[in-house]
Amino acid sequence: MKTPVTVLGLGAMGTALARAFLAAGHPTTVWNRTPGRSPELDELGVTRAATVADALAVSPLIVVCLLNDDSVRTTLAPAATELSDRTLVNLTNGTPAQARRTADWAAQQGAEYLDGGIMAVPVMIGGPAAFILYSGSEVAFERHQAALAELARPQYVGSDPGFAALHDLALLSGMYGMVGGAAHALALVSSEKISPTAFTNDLLIPWLTAMLGTLSQIAADLEYGAAPGAAGSNLAMQATAYVNLIDASVDQGVDPAMVTPMGELLDRTVAEGHGDEDLAAIVRLLRKVS
Ligand SMILES: NC(=O)c1ccc[n+]([C@@H]2O[C@H](COP(=O)([O-])OP(=O)(O)OC[C@H]3O[C@@H](n4cnc5c(N)ncnc54)[C@H](OP(=O)(O)O)[C@@H]3O)[C@@H](O)[C@H]2O)c1
C-alpha cells in the first residue's frame, strides 16, 4: 500500500495537492477549517477528518498548506501531541525565520520536519513543469521523496529548514521583477495605439528570453569576480540611458513607480565608483543593506 497522507488545508493549492495524492493511489485524509470545501475530492475517495488531531493520527506523512505561518501555528498547536513520530511537511509560503521556528517546534513534538516552497500554480500540480523546494530533515526527505514526487519534482536544497523559503522567495523576487517590468512595458506601449498582445508575443517575450542568457554571466561575475573592463554594458552607460526610461514614462503619462527604484540603484552604484562594472555590482550594493 502507498503511504497514507494527510493534507491540512483545502484552499486552491491544498486541494490540488490532495487530488494529486489521490490520483497516485495514496490513502488521503484531509482537514480544512471550513468543512466541506472541495466536494470534488469526495468522488476521488478522500477521507475527511473532523478534527486536526484525527487528521494527524491516521498518516505518517502530514502535508500542511494553509494561508500563512500564523494559520499553521494556530492549526497545529492544539493537536501537537499527535505529531510524535510523524513527518511534517509544511508547504505554506513563509520566511526562513518562520521555517526555522516551526522546525524547532516540530522537533519538540518528536516530528521530523521538512519545509517546502511550491514553484507552481495549482493547475500545474502533478504535471511536468512543477517543482517543489524542500529543506530540513534529509532522512525525512529520502523516506518520503517518492510520495512527494507525485505532487511535483522534489528538489532538496539543504538541511537548514530555512533554505527552501529562502530559495522560494529569491525565485519569486526574480518573477516579480520580470512581471513588474512587463507591467511597466505594457503601460508604456498601451499609452499609444499599440496592440499589447502583438507587442508581448512578437517583441517582449523574445527580448526577455534573449536577456535571460545574461543572468548566468552576472552570477558568475558575482561568484568569481569579473575581469577588469569585462562589462560590455557598463553601469555608467546604463544609468545615463535609464534616465530616458523615466522621462519617457512621465511624457507618456505613465507612472514611473515601478522603474524608479532601479534607476536609483544604478545611480548609487555609479556614485560609489562602480560605473565600469556590470550588474553584479548592484547585487553587492544590495547585500550591504542589513
Ligand atoms: N495558489 C497558488 O498559486 C500558490 C502557489 C505557490 C504557493 N502557494 C501557497 O500555498 C498556500 C495556500 O495557498 P492557496 O492558494 O491554497 O490559498 P487559498 O485558496 O486562499 O486557501 C487558504 C487556505 O488556508 C486556510 N486558512 C486560512 N486562514 C486560516 C486559519 N487562520 N486557520 C486555519 N486555516 C486557515 C483556508 O481555510 P478556509 O477554507 O477555512 O478559509 C484555506 O484552506 C499559501 O501559503 C500560498 O502562498 C500558493
The ligand as an SDF file (V2000), in Angstrom:
LIG
                    3D

 48 52  0  0  0  0  0  0  0  0999 V2000
   -2.2820   29.2470   -5.2460 N   0  0  0  0  0  0  0  0  0  0  0  0
   -1.0340   29.4070   -5.7150 C   0  0  0  0  0  0  0  0  0  0  0  0
   -0.8330   29.7560   -6.8890 O   0  0  0  0  0  0  0  0  0  0  0  0
    0.1490   29.1360   -4.8230 C   0  0  0  0  0  0  0  0  0  0  0  0
    1.4100   28.8830   -5.3990 C   0  0  0  0  0  0  0  0  0  0  0  0
    2.5030   28.6060   -4.5780 C   0  0  0  0  0  0  0  0  0  0  0  0
    2.3420   28.6230   -3.2030 C   0  0  0  0  0  0  0  0  0  0  0  0
    1.1130   28.8930   -2.6630 N   0  0  0  0  0  0  0  0  0  0  0  0
    0.9880   28.9210   -1.1990 C   0  0  0  0  0  0  0  0  0  0  0  0
    0.1280   27.8670   -0.7690 O   0  0  0  0  0  0  0  0  0  0  0  0
   -0.5590   28.2840    0.4240 C   0  0  0  0  0  0  0  0  0  0  0  0
   -2.0510   28.0760    0.2120 C   0  0  0  0  0  0  0  0  0  0  0  0
   -2.4580   28.8450   -0.9160 O   0  0  0  0  0  0  0  0  0  0  0  0
   -3.8930   28.6540   -1.5670 P   0  0  0  0  0  0  0  0  0  0  0  0
   -3.8010   29.1470   -2.9660 O   0  0  0  0  0  0  0  0  0  0  0  0
   -4.4100   27.2940   -1.2970 O   0  0  0  0  0  0  0  0  0  0  0  0
   -4.7270   29.7170   -0.6860 O   0  0  0  0  0  0  0  0  0  0  0  0
   -6.3070   29.8240   -0.5190 P   0  0  0  0  0  0  0  0  0  0  0  0
   -7.0070   29.2290   -1.6800 O   0  0  0  0  0  0  0  0  0  0  0  0
   -6.5910   31.2340   -0.1540 O   0  0  0  0  0  0  0  0  0  0  0  0
   -6.6300   28.8760    0.7490 O   0  0  0  0  0  0  0  0  0  0  0  0
   -6.1970   29.2360    2.0330 C   0  0  0  0  0  0  0  0  0  0  0  0
   -6.3380   28.0300    2.9470 C   0  0  0  0  0  0  0  0  0  0  0  0
   -5.8770   28.3960    4.2500 O   0  0  0  0  0  0  0  0  0  0  0  0
   -6.9190   28.1550    5.1830 C   0  0  0  0  0  0  0  0  0  0  0  0
   -6.8240   29.1260    6.2620 N   0  0  0  0  0  0  0  0  0  0  0  0
   -6.7170   30.4800    6.1500 C   0  0  0  0  0  0  0  0  0  0  0  0
   -6.6120   31.0350    7.3580 N   0  0  0  0  0  0  0  0  0  0  0  0
   -6.6620   30.0020    8.2660 C   0  0  0  0  0  0  0  0  0  0  0  0
   -6.5980   29.9400    9.6770 C   0  0  0  0  0  0  0  0  0  0  0  0
   -6.4510   31.0420   10.4180 N   0  0  0  0  0  0  0  0  0  0  0  0
   -6.6750   28.7210   10.2700 N   0  0  0  0  0  0  0  0  0  0  0  0
   -6.8030   27.6000    9.5110 C   0  0  0  0  0  0  0  0  0  0  0  0
   -6.8880   27.5900    8.1660 N   0  0  0  0  0  0  0  0  0  0  0  0
   -6.7960   28.7870    7.5520 C   0  0  0  0  0  0  0  0  0  0  0  0
   -8.1940   28.2690    4.3870 C   0  0  0  0  0  0  0  0  0  0  0  0
   -9.2430   27.6220    5.0720 O   0  0  0  0  0  0  0  0  0  0  0  0
  -10.7950   28.0550    4.8550 P   0  0  0  0  0  0  0  0  0  0  0  0
  -11.2740   27.2400    3.6770 O   0  0  0  0  0  0  0  0  0  0  0  0
  -11.4340   27.7000    6.1150 O   0  0  0  0  0  0  0  0  0  0  0  0
  -10.8000   29.5430    4.5660 O   0  0  0  0  0  0  0  0  0  0  0  0
   -7.7730   27.5440    3.1200 C   0  0  0  0  0  0  0  0  0  0  0  0
   -7.7640   26.1530    3.3150 O   0  0  0  0  0  0  0  0  0  0  0  0
   -0.1780   29.7400    0.6720 C   0  0  0  0  0  0  0  0  0  0  0  0
    0.8280   29.8250    1.6320 O   0  0  0  0  0  0  0  0  0  0  0  0
    0.3290   30.1940   -0.6850 C   0  0  0  0  0  0  0  0  0  0  0  0
    1.2370   31.2800   -0.6110 O   0  0  0  0  0  0  0  0  0  0  0  0
    0.0120   29.1270   -3.4390 C   0  0  0  0  0  0  0  0  0  0  0  0
  1  2  1  0
  2  3  2  0
  2  4  1  0
  4  5  1  0
  4 48  2  0
  5  6  2  0
  6  7  1  0
  7  8  2  0
  8  9  1  0
  8 48  1  0
  9 10  1  0
  9 46  1  0
 10 11  1  0
 11 12  1  0
 11 44  1  0
 12 13  1  0
 13 14  1  0
 14 15  2  0
 14 16  1  0
 14 17  1  0
 17 18  1  0
 18 19  2  0
 18 20  1  0
 18 21  1  0
 21 22  1  0
 22 23  1  0
 23 24  1  0
 23 42  1  0
 24 25  1  0
 25 26  1  0
 25 36  1  0
 26 27  1  0
 26 35  1  0
 27 28  2  0
 28 29  1  0
 29 30  1  0
 29 35  2  0
 30 31  1  0
 30 32  2  0
 32 33  1  0
 33 34  2  0
 34 35  1  0
 36 37  1  0
 36 42  1  0
 37 38  1  0
 38 39  2  0
 38 40  1  0
 38 41  1  0
 42 43  1  0
 44 45  1  0
 44 46  1  0
 46 47  1  0
M  CHG  2   8   1  16  -1
M  END
$$$$
